[in-house]
Amino acid sequence: MGLSTHVLDTMHGCPAAGMAVAFFRTEGDQATLVRQLVLNADGRTDGPLLDNASLQPGTYRLSFDVGAYFKARGVALPEPNFLDRVSLDFGVAHAEQHYHVPLLVSPWSYSTYRGS
């Protein structure tokens, strides 16, 4: 299954449909954009970010545009936003395994973990 992500909007209690996400491969301080996408109605990508054949051991980054998402939902946010982009840097040690990187987010907090 490769690498996947999923975002839940904990303020509204629903998937974060329409949130923009950028996915990078990283090496030290260098980040190379792999792809940009928008989450579907279930707060997920339409397919894996990388399938098992493309996933390689190494470091990656997911950058979630949470500020724009909550503004589009009509949430009154301070200027500047407390959270604008949430970037998660993570490592893949075993490319043959499935890596799922969920994000639970509100305008003021977030949480992540290695999902299944």
Buried (B, 14 or more C-beta within 10 A) or exposed (E): BBBBBBBBBBBEEEBBBBBBBBBBBBEEEEBEEBEEBEBEEEBBBEEBBBEEEEBEEEBBBBBBBBBBBBBEBEBEBEEEBEBBEBEBEBEBEEBEBBBBBBBBBBBEEBEBEEEE
